[in-house]
Amino acid sequence: MRTNDSDRGRTTGQLRDFARTRDLFEIPRGIVYFDGNSLGPLPRDAVEKVRRVMVDQWGHELVLAWNTAGWFAQPRRVGDRIARLIGAESGSVTMGDTLSIKVYQALASAIEMNPQRRVILSDVGNFPSDLYMAQGLISSLNQGHQLKLVTPERVEESIDTDVAILMLTEVDYRTGRRHDMARLTAKAHARGALVIWDLAHSVGAFPVDLASAGADFAVGCTYKFLNGGPGAPAFIYVAPRHAERARPALSGWMGHDKPFAFTKHYVAASGVERMRVGTPPVLALAALEASLDIWDQVDLDALRDRSIELGDLLIALVEGCCSQLRLVSPRVACERGSQVSFAFDRGYAAMQALIARGVIGDFRAPDIMRFGICPLYNGEEDIRKAAAAIDEVINGCVFSRPEYQVENAVT
Ligand SMILES: Cc1ncc(COP(=O)(O)O)c(C=O)c1O
């Protein structure tokens, strides 16, 4: 699943050595951070960047900043920077809203583009919000659509000529299992289906190549590996071949062809701009831009190679000391994203005990301990510290202590 030479322009960057990049992030001393697949850490420069946007632009230029500081064009500008990370054509990505909203938009447009069929195929490993959005849209449409869920292993054989839309998250949020995007997209197209990829756990984890895979739509968030901050805006990709005919279901004024003409009737803007909905989150996008100043430099192939080394090492060390933990991520590195997950029936309490020891990962019900790996700030020392802490917590039954049984709202 590595990119071929002709694609490398998209994935290469000067930053191939990650020994010093941890200093670009605000990570408290003594903390080993393995939760960048949930919320990436704060890029140090983001604080000053957002301050400047607040004071110099919002403060001094007031409403004029929509023009003078380029706020209006910001979603497109940031979208183009995301495009490099996901192998998308320039001008095919825009920003805004949350990922759930972008899933809804992509699905609503895709359903209209395949009007004879009624099956939306997904898998049981998809993120629940994607499935909930599909269920809600199906109810609103009331046209007999059906959400069909199969196991990840059965997706490929389930793509038949009834399928209108194949809607998948490339990397399973719990196990890290990665689908073969190019193969599944090709099969779906051969059977007359359109494909939507959720890249929440892909972007910033490894090179993605939407254009060469021929994806129809893609969506993703920017608060995980991209370090855009809590609630950072999502992105949506529409393949250029569809962009003039995909009808935006959420026809807000910012996706209008001429928003400031204030006409009474909606006319979709040209291209992916039509997927904008309302006023863009300027401050949140500014924080994301500070992180993209780092990401613009990153050689994604080198990042992926390092992520695999670190993931393999974590698996070897944990399996070497804790037979109680069962690896649920694929052992073969190219079949997983940038996370390693273990099942353990006391996983929630064990993760709380690790966090108390400065090793921050997270837990996903019913029994999965997740460790997201980002070579920009995780190195071999982190992996060794995490493995030692896991050894202590599991083999010393530290997880049984009462203080680790208290359930927080966010796990
Ligand atoms: C794969 C996937 N899809 C969708 C979502 C929902 O994203 P949001 O809360 O930004 O709508 C998440 C959140 O973590 C996710 O991991």
The ligand as an ORCA input file, in Angstrom:
! r2SCAN-3c Opt
* xyz 0 1
  C     -13.897      7.422     12.219
  C     -14.661      8.543     12.827
  N     -15.725      9.044     12.179
  C     -16.465     10.038     12.713
  C     -16.161     10.595     13.938
  C     -17.021     11.686     14.504
  O     -16.363     12.912     14.384
  P     -16.998     14.277     14.915
  O     -17.190     14.143     16.393
  O     -15.965     15.320     14.573
  O     -18.277     14.514     14.212
  C     -15.047     10.109     14.637
  C     -14.675     10.680     15.952
  O     -13.742     10.315     16.586
  C     -14.289      9.056     14.071
  O     -13.235      8.532     14.707
*
